Amino acid sequence: MVEVGAFMAAPFATMQLADLGATVVKVENPSGGDQVRAIGPFTEGHSSPFARLNRNKRSVALDLKSEAGIAAFRRLIAGADVLVENLRPGAMRKLGLGFDDLKELNPRLVYVSASGWGQDGPLADLPGLDIMAQARGGLMSVTGMPGGDPVKVGVPIADLVCGLYGALGAVSALHARGLTGHGQHVDVSLLESAVSFAIWEAGKYFATGETGRPLGSAHQSTAPYQAIRTADGWCTVGAVTPKTWHGFCVALGLTDLLGDERYTDAHDRHGLREELIPAIERVTAGRTTADVVAALEARGVPCAPISDYSQVFNDAHLNERRFFWDAEHPEMGQVRQLGSVMRFSDTPTRRGPAGPLLGADTVEVLRECGLTEQEIDRLLAEGAAAQSPTPMESS
């Protein structure tokens, strides 16, 4: 598998596939490589985010604007199953490396393109980053507090889920190839990835014409399903079924609410939440988060404290499940990693090295592709001579 990626979508897609056992060759510009290498914080001079986002990969430094670099890249593709790229639409085609060009070389190639807006349509040629996809895709219109400023999701959710769709598309296309014998082009975009989350909003709009608005942490149609204030912080609760609503009221001593017919139905409670939530918080504000969570858990009511990431990264449950692990880096030492979400009973995900040094595997990979020592020396000389080549364009 070959990656021509920068920043997030393509590298996140190939990280997932590398975790699952794919051999991923990350092709980078000899001058600087993936832009994430320049983003801190840094450990021993190396990007901490890069070392995590690009684990289990090999790095090959090729100048794709040189004849020798193009020739070497085509040798890589000739034996590849999958190519994942997230350059600006048309950038690979201008290099003679578009899908139509490479399928002539390798008809079995699965070619995944991730971009801001997709490979066609009126927006295709515009630059597109995560926040733009969140904005145009509607996420920022429903995120935040009612009447507040527009807020993006705290993590680059459009970028990340686009990478997941890209990985899923690659696996699906490989399965189809097993039936048809030939590869295909997979087009995924940040915009459509962002819009794909609008399950509740689409259900409301297409049924009633009503447009979703920011609700803070509250659910779109049921209550109580949101963050609740406590004496020392916040916890979340989801008491939306008859059983959990009953357990919630009993656990917190709010049995008077059970006798109020206005609160019998979760949807009706949602419409009355401006009076319901303050009534709940008059009780919870006098109890600690741990006390409220323990009381609700004892009654089988879905709930959880709101953790910051220092708490998440030291969470006892996650540590018991060995979600976090350490990957070896030649200069950074042990690099703590987020684990794969996928757990297989027979084929566990790979836990190999951290993100590679730029070009660390160039010679070895090119030898495996059949390049001669003379051809490899020429490539290395060109890379060393390159002063400031134009950086690869990201999605």
GILINMO-V464994 format. One record per residue. N is the residue number from 1. RES is the residue in one small letter. OMEGA is omega in degrees with one decimal (* if undefined). NEAR is the number of other C-alpha atoms within 12 Angstrom. Layout:
n=N res=RES omega=OMEGA near=NEAR
n=N res=RES omega=OMEGA near=NEAR
This chain:
n=1 res=m omega=-178.3 near=39
n=2 res=v omega=175.9 near=42
n=3 res=e omega=167.4 near=49
n=4 res=v omega=-169.9 near=50
n=5 res=g omega=176.6 near=43
n=6 res=a omega=179.4 near=41
n=7 res=f omega=-161.0 near=37
n=8 res=m omega=-165.1 near=44
n=9 res=a omega=-179.1 near=46
n=10 res=a omega=177.9 near=50
n=11 res=p omega=178.7 near=53
n=12 res=f omega=177.0 near=44
n=13 res=a omega=-177.0 near=48
n=14 res=t omega=174.1 near=48
n=15 res=m omega=177.9 near=48
n=16 res=q omega=-177.3 near=39
n=17 res=l omega=176.1 near=39
n=18 res=a omega=175.8 near=34
n=19 res=d omega=-178.4 near=35
n=20 res=l omega=174.5 near=29
n=21 res=g omega=179.7 near=21
n=22 res=a omega=171.5 near=29
n=23 res=t omega=-175.2 near=28
n=24 res=v omega=174.5 near=40
n=25 res=v omega=-179.4 near=47
n=26 res=k omega=-179.4 near=47
n=27 res=v omega=-176.7 near=47
n=28 res=e omega=174.2 near=43
n=29 res=n omega=-179.6 near=40
n=30 res=p omega=-178.8 near=37
n=31 res=s omega=174.5 near=29
n=32 res=g omega=179.5 near=29
n=33 res=g omega=177.4 near=37
n=34 res=d omega=-177.6 near=42
n=35 res=q omega=179.9 near=27
n=36 res=v omega=176.3 near=29
n=37 res=r omega=-177.8 near=31
n=38 res=a omega=-177.5 near=22
n=39 res=i omega=-179.0 near=20
n=40 res=g omega=6.1 near=16
n=41 res=p omega=-175.6 near=15
n=42 res=f omega=172.9 near=18
n=43 res=t omega=-176.9 near=21
n=44 res=e omega=177.0 near=16
n=45 res=g omega=-177.6 near=16
n=46 res=h omega=-177.9 near=28
n=47 res=s omega=177.3 near=30
n=48 res=s omega=177.5 near=31
n=49 res=p omega=-179.1 near=29
n=50 res=f omega=-177.1 near=38
n=51 res=a omega=179.3 near=46
n=52 res=r omega=-177.3 near=39
n=53 res=l omega=-173.9 near=42
n=54 res=n omega=178.0 near=47
n=55 res=r omega=175.5 near=46
n=56 res=n omega=-179.0 near=37
n=57 res=k omega=173.3 near=45
n=58 res=r omega=-178.5 near=36
n=59 res=s omega=175.2 near=37
n=60 res=v omega=-179.7 near=40
n=61 res=a omega=179.1 near=42
n=62 res=l omega=172.9 near=46
n=63 res=d omega=-176.3 near=39
n=64 res=l omega=173.3 near=36
n=65 res=k omega=175.5 near=28
n=66 res=s omega=-179.6 near=25
n=67 res=e omega=-179.4 near=18
n=68 res=a omega=179.1 near=26
n=69 res=g omega=177.5 near=36
n=70 res=i omega=-179.0 near=25
n=71 res=a omega=179.3 near=29
n=72 res=a omega=179.1 near=37
n=73 res=f omega=179.1 near=42
n=74 res=r omega=176.0 near=33
n=75 res=r omega=176.3 near=26
n=76 res=l omega=-175.5 near=37
n=77 res=i omega=-177.7 near=38
n=78 res=a omega=-178.8 near=27
n=79 res=g omega=-175.5 near=28
n=80 res=a omega=172.7 near=30
n=81 res=d omega=-173.1 near=35
n=82 res=v omega=167.9 near=48
n=83 res=l omega=175.7 near=53
n=84 res=v omega=-179.6 near=51
n=85 res=e omega=174.5 near=53
n=86 res=n omega=171.9 near=49
n=87 res=l omega=176.2 near=43
n=88 res=r omega=178.7 near=34
n=89 res=p omega=-179.3 near=35
n=90 res=g omega=-177.1 near=27
n=91 res=a omega=178.7 near=27
n=92 res=m omega=179.5 near=34
n=93 res=r omega=178.5 near=19
n=94 res=k omega=178.2 near=17
n=95 res=l omega=-175.5 near=25
n=96 res=g omega=-175.8 near=24
n=97 res=l omega=177.0 near=35
n=98 res=g omega=-178.3 near=33
n=99 res=f omega=-178.7 near=35
n=100 res=d omega=178.1 near=22
n=101 res=d omega=-172.1 near=21
n=102 res=l omega=178.3 near=34
n=103 res=k omega=174.1 near=27
n=104 res=e omega=178.9 near=19
n=105 res=l omega=-175.8 near=23
n=106 res=n omega=-176.5 near=27
n=107 res=p omega=-179.3 near=25
n=108 res=r omega=-175.3 near=30
n=109 res=l omega=169.3 near=38
n=110 res=v omega=-171.4 near=44
n=111 res=y omega=-178.0 near=45
n=112 res=v omega=177.5 near=49
n=113 res=s omega=175.0 near=48
n=114 res=a omega=-178.7 near=56
n=115 res=s omega=-178.6 near=49
n=116 res=g omega=-170.8 near=45
n=117 res=w omega=-176.9 near=39
n=118 res=g omega=-174.0 near=32
n=119 res=q omega=177.0 near=36
n=120 res=d omega=-176.8 near=19
n=121 res=g omega=-173.8 near=13
n=122 res=p omega=-178.6 near=9
n=123 res=l omega=-167.4 near=21
n=124 res=a omega=-174.2 near=25
n=125 res=d omega=-178.5 near=21
n=126 res=l omega=173.8 near=23
n=127 res=p omega=-178.7 near=25
n=128 res=g omega=177.3 near=34
n=129 res=l omega=-173.8 near=35
n=130 res=d omega=-175.4 near=38
n=131 res=i omega=176.9 near=28
n=132 res=m omega=178.0 near=31
n=133 res=a omega=176.5 near=38
n=134 res=q omega=-179.2 near=40
n=135 res=a omega=-176.8 near=28
n=136 res=r omega=-178.6 near=25
n=137 res=g omega=173.7 near=31
n=138 res=g omega=-175.1 near=32
n=139 res=l omega=-177.7 near=36
n=140 res=m omega=178.8 near=33
n=141 res=s omega=-178.8 near=30
n=142 res=v omega=-178.3 near=34
n=143 res=t omega=-178.9 near=29
n=144 res=g omega=-178.0 near=21
n=145 res=m omega=177.5 near=18
n=146 res=p omega=179.6 near=18
n=147 res=g omega=-178.2 near=14
n=148 res=g omega=176.7 near=15
n=149 res=d omega=175.6 near=14
n=150 res=p omega=-177.7 near=21
n=151 res=v omega=174.1 near=24
n=152 res=k omega=172.0 near=27
n=153 res=v omega=-171.1 near=25
n=154 res=g omega=174.9 near=15
n=155 res=v omega=-179.1 near=14
n=156 res=p omega=-168.2 near=26
n=157 res=i omega=179.6 near=33
n=158 res=a omega=176.4 near=44
n=159 res=d omega=-173.1 near=41
n=160 res=l omega=-178.6 near=36
n=161 res=v omega=172.8 near=35
n=162 res=c omega=175.9 near=47
n=163 res=g omega=178.0 near=46
n=164 res=l omega=177.1 near=32
n=165 res=y omega=177.5 near=36
n=166 res=g omega=178.2 near=45
n=167 res=a omega=178.3 near=41
n=168 res=l omega=178.1 near=26
n=169 res=g omega=179.6 near=34
n=170 res=a omega=-179.9 near=39
n=171 res=v omega=-180.0 near=31
n=172 res=s omega=179.7 near=22
n=173 res=a omega=175.7 near=30
n=174 res=l omega=176.9 near=29
n=175 res=h omega=178.4 near=19
n=176 res=a omega=178.7 near=19
n=177 res=r omega=177.1 near=23
n=178 res=g omega=179.3 near=17
n=179 res=l omega=-174.1 near=12
n=180 res=t omega=-178.1 near=13
n=181 res=g omega=-179.2 near=17
n=182 res=h omega=179.6 near=22
n=183 res=g omega=179.0 near=34
n=184 res=q omega=179.1 near=34
n=185 res=h omega=176.9 near=33
n=186 res=v omega=-175.7 near=33
n=187 res=d omega=176.7 near=36
n=188 res=v omega=-177.0 near=42
n=189 res=s omega=175.9 near=48
n=190 res=l omega=-178.4 near=47
n=191 res=l omega=-177.7 near=40
n=192 res=e omega=174.5 near=35
n=193 res=s omega=178.6 near=35
n=194 res=a omega=-178.3 near=37
n=195 res=v omega=-176.4 near=28
n=196 res=s omega=179.1 near=24
n=197 res=f omega=-169.4 near=22
n=198 res=a omega=-178.2 near=27
n=199 res=i omega=179.9 near=16
n=200 res=w omega=-177.7 near=22
n=201 res=e omega=177.5 near=27
n=202 res=a omega=178.7 near=19
n=203 res=g omega=179.7 near=17
n=204 res=k omega=-174.8 near=17
n=205 res=y omega=-176.6 near=16
n=206 res=f omega=177.9 near=14
n=207 res=a omega=-171.8 near=11
n=208 res=t omega=-174.5 near=12
n=209 res=g omega=-178.7 near=11
n=210 res=e omega=-179.2 near=14
n=211 res=t omega=179.2 near=19
n=212 res=g omega=180.0 near=27
n=213 res=r omega=178.2 near=28
n=214 res=p omega=179.9 near=25
n=215 res=l omega=-174.9 near=28
n=216 res=g omega=178.9 near=25
n=217 res=s omega=-175.1 near=27
n=218 res=a omega=175.2 near=31
n=219 res=h omega=-178.3 near=30
n=220 res=q omega=-172.9 near=32
n=221 res=s omega=-178.8 near=25
n=222 res=t omega=-179.2 near=29
n=223 res=a omega=-4.3 near=38
n=224 res=p omega=177.9 near=45
n=225 res=y omega=-175.5 near=34
n=226 res=q omega=174.8 near=32
n=227 res=a omega=-179.8 near=31
n=228 res=i omega=-179.2 near=40
n=229 res=r omega=175.4 near=29
n=230 res=t omega=-178.0 near=27
n=231 res=a omega=-175.9 near=19
n=232 res=d omega=179.6 near=18
n=233 res=g omega=-175.6 near=25
n=234 res=w omega=166.9 near=29
n=235 res=c omega=177.4 near=32
n=236 res=t omega=-178.9 near=32
n=237 res=v omega=176.1 near=41
n=238 res=g omega=-178.7 near=33
n=239 res=a omega=-170.4 near=38
n=240 res=v omega=174.9 near=31
n=241 res=t omega=177.8 near=24
n=242 res=p omega=-178.6 near=22
n=243 res=k omega=-177.1 near=20
n=244 res=t omega=175.7 near=29
n=245 res=w omega=177.2 near=34
n=246 res=h omega=179.1 near=30
n=247 res=g omega=179.0 near=29
n=248 res=f omega=-177.5 near=38
n=249 res=c omega=179.0 near=35
n=250 res=v omega=-177.2 near=24
n=251 res=a omega=-175.2 near=26
n=252 res=l omega=179.0 near=32
n=253 res=g omega=-179.6 near=22
n=254 res=l omega=-175.0 near=24
n=255 res=t omega=176.6 near=19
n=256 res=d omega=178.9 near=19
n=257 res=l omega=179.6 near=25
n=258 res=l omega=-179.2 near=24
n=259 res=g omega=-179.5 near=14
n=260 res=d omega=-176.2 near=16
n=261 res=e omega=179.7 near=13
n=262 res=r omega=-175.5 near=19
n=263 res=y omega=-176.2 near=32
n=264 res=t omega=-176.4 near=27
n=265 res=d omega=-177.5 near=26
n=266 res=a omega=179.0 near=29
n=267 res=h omega=176.7 near=22
n=268 res=d omega=177.7 near=21
n=269 res=r omega=178.7 near=32
n=270 res=h omega=179.9 near=28
n=271 res=g omega=-178.6 near=22
n=272 res=l omega=-171.1 near=23
n=273 res=r omega=179.6 near=28
n=274 res=e omega=173.1 near=17
n=275 res=e omega=-178.2 near=19
n=276 res=l omega=-175.2 near=29
n=277 res=i omega=175.4 near=29
n=278 res=p omega=178.0 near=18
n=279 res=a omega=177.4 near=23
n=280 res=i omega=-175.0 near=32
n=281 res=e omega=174.2 near=32
n=282 res=r omega=176.4 near=19
n=283 res=v omega=-174.9 near=25
n=284 res=t omega=-179.9 near=35
n=285 res=a omega=177.1 near=23
n=286 res=g omega=-179.4 near=20
n=287 res=r omega=-179.8 near=25
n=288 res=t omega=177.4 near=22
n=289 res=t omega=-179.1 near=31
n=290 res=a omega=-179.0 near=24
n=291 res=d omega=179.9 near=26
n=292 res=v omega=-178.9 near=38
n=293 res=v omega=-179.8 near=33
n=294 res=a omega=-179.8 near=22
n=295 res=a omega=-179.6 near=26
n=296 res=l omega=178.5 near=32
n=297 res=e omega=-179.2 near=26
n=298 res=a omega=178.5 near=18
n=299 res=r omega=178.7 near=22
n=300 res=g omega=-179.9 near=24
n=301 res=v omega=178.4 near=31
n=302 res=p omega=-178.4 near=28
n=303 res=c omega=177.0 near=32
n=304 res=a omega=172.0 near=26
n=305 res=p omega=174.8 near=29
n=306 res=i omega=-175.5 near=24
n=307 res=s omega=167.2 near=18
n=308 res=d omega=-172.4 near=12
n=309 res=y omega=174.6 near=10
n=310 res=s omega=176.3 near=9
n=311 res=q omega=179.1 near=14
n=312 res=v omega=-174.8 near=17
n=313 res=f omega=175.1 near=20
n=314 res=n omega=-175.3 near=19
n=315 res=d omega=-176.6 near=18
n=316 res=a omega=-179.8 near=13
n=317 res=h omega=-179.8 near=13
n=318 res=l omega=178.1 near=18
n=319 res=n omega=176.9 near=16
n=320 res=e omega=179.2 near=11
n=321 res=r omega=177.9 near=16
n=322 res=r omega=178.9 near=21
n=323 res=f omega=179.2 near=24
n=324 res=f omega=179.6 near=24
n=325 res=w omega=-176.7 near=26
n=326 res=d omega=176.5 near=23
n=327 res=a omega=-177.6 near=29
n=328 res=e omega=175.1 near=22
n=329 res=h omega=-173.8 near=30
n=330 res=p omega=-178.7 near=19
n=331 res=e omega=-179.2 near=21
n=332 res=m omega=-176.6 near=25
n=333 res=g omega=-179.6 near=18
n=334 res=q omega=-178.9 near=21
n=335 res=v omega=-179.0 near=33
n=336 res=r omega=-175.6 near=28
n=337 res=q omega=166.5 near=32
n=338 res=l omega=-176.6 near=30
n=339 res=g omega=172.9 near=29
n=340 res=s omega=177.5 near=28
n=341 res=v omega=-175.2 near=17
n=342 res=m omega=179.8 near=17
n=343 res=r omega=-177.1 near=16
n=344 res=f omega=-178.0 near=12
n=345 res=s omega=-175.3 near=7
n=346 res=d omega=-175.0 near=7
n=347 res=t omega=-177.1 near=12
n=348 res=p omega=179.9 near=16
n=349 res=t omega=-176.3 near=24
n=350 res=r omega=173.3 near=28
n=351 res=r omega=-174.8 near=31
n=352 res=g omega=-174.8 near=32
n=353 res=p omega=174.1 near=31
n=354 res=a omega=-178.3 near=38
n=355 res=g omega=-171.7 near=44
n=356 res=p omega=169.6 near=40
n=357 res=l omega=-178.2 near=34
n=358 res=l omega=177.1 near=34
n=359 res=g omega=-175.0 near=32
n=360 res=a omega=-173.9 near=26
n=361 res=d omega=-174.1 near=24
n=362 res=t omega=-175.0 near=35
n=363 res=v omega=-177.6 near=27
n=364 res=e omega=-178.2 near=20
n=365 res=v omega=-179.0 near=33
n=366 res=l omega=174.1 near=37
n=367 res=r omega=178.4 near=20
n=368 res=e omega=179.3 near=18
n=369 res=c omega=176.4 near=24
n=370 res=g omega=177.9 near=21
n=371 res=l omega=178.2 near=25
n=372 res=t omega=178.2 near=18
n=373 res=e omega=178.5 near=16
n=374 res=q omega=178.9 near=15
n=375 res=e omega=179.5 near=22
n=376 res=i omega=178.8 near=28
n=377 res=d omega=179.2 near=20
n=378 res=r omega=178.5 near=23
n=379 res=l omega=-179.1 near=34
n=380 res=l omega=178.9 near=29
n=381 res=a omega=178.3 near=20
n=382 res=e omega=179.6 near=25
n=383 res=g omega=179.8 near=31
n=384 res=a omega=-177.6 near=20
n=385 res=a omega=-177.6 near=15
n=386 res=a omega=-177.8 near=23
n=387 res=q omega=-179.1 near=15
n=388 res=s omega=-180.0 near=15
n=389 res=p omega=179.6 near=22
n=390 res=t omega=179.8 near=18
n=391 res=p omega=175.6 near=24
n=392 res=m omega=178.8 near=31
n=393 res=e omega=177.0 near=30
n=394 res=s omega=179.2 near=35
n=395 res=s omega=* near=42
